[in-house]
């Protein structure tokens, strides 16, 4: 699905552009995936696990653009991709079509500028327009900054899994499952 481009002034005065991905973003997005995976322990992949080709990434971007149930939003600052977020249906079956799963990541240099909040606000707006009634995400329990953002945006904790991620050094991280519900198009918890 494509979105309208939106401009937002960041805390540092620069302009943030929220937009749909373009096929020409493929190479930059692959690099973004590799770098962000190395900047935090809170994402699922290690940098060396990002082994997608430009052609494969272009196919994924086209799929997002053509879909009426999936969405990706790019955050761009000064002509550079600063991060992105996406949503996808939990499933195609009638009983779960009201639910979507979301993900978000930013380059570390852009943390704390309000980009995460802007991305999530826009994603929530679009999810409602797309007819979703519930957004879901999984976050590492130690990721207090992300959890605070999700709570600010109306997500509530509804469970978790112990030892959900195992790191190369043998340590584990628990995760938390969070949900944001819309009732009659309105937020259930805000």
Secondary structure, DSSP 8 states (H G I E B T S, - for coil): -----EEEE-TTS-EEEEE---GGGHHHHHHHHHHHHHH-SSSS--GGG----HHHHHHHHHHHHH-SS-EEEEEEETTEEEEEEEEEES-SSGGGTTEEEEEEEE-GGGTTSSHHHHHHHHHHHHHHHTT--EEEEEEETT-HHHHHHHHHTT-EEEEEEEEEEE-TTS-EEEEEEEEEEEETTEES--
